[in-house]
Amino acid sequence: MLIYSIINQKGGTGKTTTAINLGAALNRRAKKVLLIDLDPQGNLSYSLGINEFQNSMAEVLLGECKISQILHSNEGLDIAPSDNSLADAELSLAVSGGQERALKTALADISDYDYVLIDCPPSLSTLTVNALLTSHKVIIPMQMEVLSIQGLDQIMNTINKVSTTFSVDLSIEGVLPVMVDQRRKLSQEVRDYILENYDLRIFDSMIRTNVKASEAPSFGRSVINYKPTSNSAVDYMRFGDEILELNA
């Protein structure tokens, strides 16, 4: 079982879209996937049509129920939902102290998945630290824009800080270019800058700008299910295959 955190401390970078559609792509390749919504905004849950539930990741992290008891299914994916109650749970974890491995503990009884994808909040928080300490690898969705470089520095600092503080070796699988407009020269320039100045892989796959990816959550579906011939769906299927190749 491989656990990935999908992280970017800058909002609006396609974390949730990437988590959902990477999961859908892996599922299309006969992999069993668990999606964990670890963002109090609950965008992943909402985007897959999960709007009503009794228990969520808030109760799981507080030890009030098992993760297996909160799961919902859509498109062959298992989803552990969240809503704004997760913010209160995070505060409780932070106040009690020493709860940075609550998620790791909660996942201890889960073993029948090929991939677990964690949609992280856009901040350095107790939830983000929990995700990083649980994960084997990190994926960073990122727009190829100048201001995104500053965000990348923040992510690298966060990962280094967590690695040092908790004596763990966090592996960054790579940077995924998202919302790419191939007509813009800037995208290639930012890509080249990252390759020259950071010891990071940039995935061969890139996710092109496409309105269908924005429409899909309105129908509670991945773009791969909603419009499988769209640029976004094709790109995410290609990305899923790249992830499988890296882990073959």
C-alpha positions as CSV (number, residue, x, y, z in Angstrom):
1,M,0.0,0.0,0.0
2,L,1.5,3.3,-1.1
3,I,0.3,6.5,0.6
4,Y,0.7,9.9,-1.1
5,S,0.1,13.3,0.3
6,I,-1.0,15.8,-2.3
7,I,0.2,19.2,-1.0
8,N,0.6,22.8,-1.9
9,Q,0.3,25.6,0.7
10,K,-1.0,27.9,-2.0
11,G,-4.8,27.7,-2.6
12,G,-6.3,27.0,-5.9
13,T,-3.5,24.8,-7.2
14,G,-5.6,21.8,-8.2
15,K,-4.8,19.6,-5.2
16,T,-8.4,18.3,-4.8
17,T,-8.8,17.9,-8.6
18,T,-5.5,16.0,-8.7
19,A,-6.4,13.7,-5.8
20,I,-9.8,12.8,-7.3
21,N,-8.6,12.3,-10.9
22,L,-5.4,10.5,-10.0
23,G,-7.5,8.2,-7.9
24,A,-10.0,7.7,-10.8
25,A,-7.1,7.0,-13.2
26,L,-5.6,4.4,-10.9
27,N,-9.0,2.8,-10.4
28,R,-9.3,2.6,-14.2
29,R,-6.1,0.6,-14.1
30,A,-7.6,-1.9,-11.7
31,K,-6.0,-0.4,-8.5
32,K,-8.0,-0.2,-5.3
33,V,-7.8,3.4,-4.1
34,L,-8.7,5.2,-0.9
35,L,-9.2,9.0,-1.0
36,I,-8.8,10.9,2.3
37,D,-10.2,14.4,2.6
38,L,-8.0,16.1,5.1
39,D,-9.1,19.6,4.3
40,P,-11.8,21.2,6.6
41,Q,-13.3,22.9,3.5
42,G,-14.4,19.4,2.5
43,N,-13.9,20.1,-1.2
44,L,-13.0,16.6,-2.2
45,S,-16.1,15.2,-0.4
46,Y,-18.4,17.7,-2.0
47,S,-16.8,17.2,-5.5
48,L,-17.7,13.5,-5.3
49,G,-21.2,14.1,-4.2
50,I,-20.7,13.2,-0.5
51,N,-22.7,15.9,1.3
52,E,-24.4,14.1,4.1
53,F,-22.6,11.9,6.6
54,Q,-22.7,11.2,10.4
55,N,-19.0,10.7,11.0
56,S,-16.0,12.0,9.2
57,M,-12.2,12.3,9.5
58,A,-12.8,14.6,12.5
59,E,-14.1,11.6,14.6
60,V,-11.4,9.3,13.2
61,L,-8.5,11.6,14.2
62,L,-10.0,12.0,17.6
63,G,-10.2,8.2,18.0
64,E,-14.0,8.1,18.2
65,C,-14.4,5.7,15.3
66,K,-12.4,3.7,12.8
67,I,-11.8,5.0,9.3
68,S,-13.4,1.9,7.9
69,Q,-16.7,3.0,9.6
70,I,-16.9,6.4,7.7
71,L,-16.2,5.3,4.1
72,H,-18.4,6.2,1.2
73,S,-18.0,4.9,-2.4
74,N,-18.2,6.6,-5.8
75,E,-16.8,5.5,-9.1
76,G,-15.2,2.5,-7.5
77,L,-13.2,4.8,-5.1
78,D,-13.5,4.7,-1.3
79,I,-13.7,8.2,0.2
80,A,-13.1,9.2,3.8
81,P,-15.0,12.5,4.0
82,S,-14.5,15.7,5.9
83,D,-16.3,19.0,6.6
84,N,-15.7,22.0,8.8
85,S,-15.9,19.9,11.9
86,L,-12.3,18.9,11.0
87,A,-11.1,22.4,12.0
88,D,-12.4,21.8,15.6
89,A,-10.8,18.4,15.6
90,E,-7.5,19.9,14.5
91,L,-7.7,22.4,17.3
92,S,-8.3,19.6,19.8
93,L,-5.3,17.7,18.4
94,A,-3.1,20.8,18.6
95,V,-4.1,21.6,22.2
96,S,-3.6,18.0,23.5
97,G,-0.1,17.9,21.9
98,G,1.8,14.9,20.6
99,Q,-1.0,14.1,18.1
100,E,1.1,14.4,14.9
101,R,0.7,10.7,14.2
102,A,-3.1,10.4,14.8
103,L,-3.6,9.8,11.1
104,K,-0.9,7.2,10.9
105,T,-2.5,5.4,13.9
106,A,-5.9,5.6,12.3
107,L,-4.6,3.9,9.1
108,A,-2.9,1.1,10.9
109,D,-5.9,-1.2,10.4
110,I,-6.2,-0.4,6.7
111,S,-4.2,-2.6,4.4
112,D,-6.4,-3.7,1.5
113,Y,-5.6,-0.7,-0.8
114,D,-3.1,-0.3,-3.5
115,Y,-3.0,3.5,-3.2
116,V,-4.1,6.0,-0.5
117,L,-4.3,9.6,-1.6
118,I,-4.5,12.4,1.0
119,D,-5.9,15.8,-0.1
120,C,-4.1,18.2,2.3
121,P,-5.3,21.6,3.5
122,P,-3.5,24.7,1.9
123,S,-1.5,25.5,5.1
124,L,1.2,24.2,7.4
125,S,-1.0,22.8,10.2
126,T,-1.4,19.8,12.5
127,L,-3.4,18.2,9.7
128,T,-0.6,18.7,7.1
129,V,2.0,17.3,9.5
130,N,-0.2,14.3,10.1
131,A,-0.5,13.7,6.4
132,L,3.2,14.0,5.8
133,L,4.1,11.7,8.7
134,T,1.7,9.1,7.3
135,S,2.8,9.3,3.7
136,H,5.5,7.4,1.8
137,K,5.7,10.1,-0.9
138,V,4.5,13.6,-1.8
139,I,3.0,15.0,-5.0
140,I,3.0,18.8,-5.5
141,P,0.5,20.1,-8.1
142,M,1.7,23.5,-9.3
143,Q,0.8,26.2,-11.8
144,M,3.8,27.1,-14.0
145,E,3.8,30.7,-12.9
146,V,6.4,33.0,-11.3
147,L,4.5,33.4,-8.0
148,S,4.3,29.6,-7.7
149,I,8.0,29.5,-7.1
150,Q,7.5,31.3,-3.8
151,G,4.9,28.6,-2.9
152,L,7.4,25.9,-3.8
153,D,10.0,27.3,-1.5
154,Q,7.4,27.2,1.3
155,I,6.6,23.6,0.6
156,M,10.2,22.6,0.6
157,N,10.8,24.4,3.9
158,T,7.8,22.7,5.4
159,I,8.9,19.2,4.3
160,N,12.5,19.9,5.5
161,K,11.1,21.1,8.9
162,V,8.9,18.1,9.3
163,S,11.7,15.8,8.2
164,T,14.1,17.3,10.7
165,T,11.7,17.7,13.6
166,F,10.4,14.1,13.4
167,S,13.5,12.4,12.0
168,V,11.8,11.0,9.0
169,D,12.8,10.8,5.3
170,L,10.1,12.4,3.3
171,S,10.3,11.6,-0.4
172,I,8.9,14.1,-3.0
173,E,7.8,12.1,-6.0
174,G,7.5,15.1,-8.1
175,V,5.9,18.4,-9.2
176,L,2.8,18.1,-11.4
177,P,2.3,21.0,-13.8
178,V,-1.5,21.9,-13.7
179,M,-3.7,24.4,-15.5
180,V,-1.1,24.5,-18.3
181,D,-1.7,26.8,-21.3
182,Q,0.8,25.5,-23.8
183,R,0.6,28.7,-25.8
184,R,2.3,30.6,-23.0
185,K,6.1,30.6,-23.1
186,L,6.2,31.4,-19.4
187,S,5.1,27.8,-18.5
188,Q,8.2,26.4,-20.1
189,E,10.4,29.0,-18.6
190,V,9.1,28.3,-15.0
191,R,9.5,24.6,-15.7
192,D,13.1,25.1,-16.8
193,Y,13.8,27.3,-13.7
194,I,12.6,24.6,-11.4
195,L,14.7,21.9,-13.1
196,E,17.8,24.1,-12.9
197,N,17.4,25.3,-9.3
198,Y,15.7,22.4,-7.4
199,D,16.6,18.8,-6.9
200,L,13.1,17.8,-8.0
201,R,11.4,15.7,-10.6
202,I,8.8,17.4,-12.8
203,F,6.5,14.8,-14.1
204,D,6.4,14.2,-17.8
205,S,2.6,14.5,-17.6
206,M,1.0,17.9,-17.5
207,I,-2.6,18.9,-16.9
208,R,-3.9,21.3,-19.5
209,T,-6.4,24.0,-18.8
210,N,-9.8,22.6,-19.5
211,V,-13.3,23.8,-18.5
212,K,-14.6,20.2,-18.1
213,A,-12.4,19.7,-15.0
214,S,-14.2,22.7,-13.4
215,E,-17.7,21.3,-14.4
216,A,-17.2,17.8,-13.1
217,P,-17.6,18.5,-9.4
218,S,-21.1,20.0,-10.1
219,F,-22.1,16.4,-11.0
220,G,-20.3,14.7,-8.2
221,R,-17.9,13.0,-10.6
222,S,-14.3,12.9,-11.7
223,V,-13.5,14.5,-15.0
224,I,-12.4,11.0,-16.2
225,N,-15.9,9.8,-15.6
226,Y,-17.7,13.0,-16.6
227,K,-16.0,13.6,-19.9
228,P,-13.4,10.9,-20.6
229,T,-12.3,12.4,-23.9
230,S,-11.5,15.9,-22.6
231,N,-8.0,17.2,-22.3
232,S,-8.0,17.0,-18.5
233,A,-9.3,13.4,-18.5
234,V,-6.7,12.3,-21.0
235,D,-3.9,14.1,-19.1
236,Y,-4.9,12.6,-15.7
237,M,-5.0,9.1,-17.3
238,R,-1.5,9.7,-18.6
239,F,-0.4,10.9,-15.1
240,G,-1.9,7.8,-13.5
241,D,0.1,5.6,-15.9
242,E,3.2,7.6,-15.0
243,I,2.7,7.0,-11.3
244,L,2.3,3.3,-12.0
245,E,5.4,3.2,-14.0
246,L,7.4,4.9,-11.3
247,N,6.2,2.3,-8.8
248,A,6.5,-0.8,-11.0
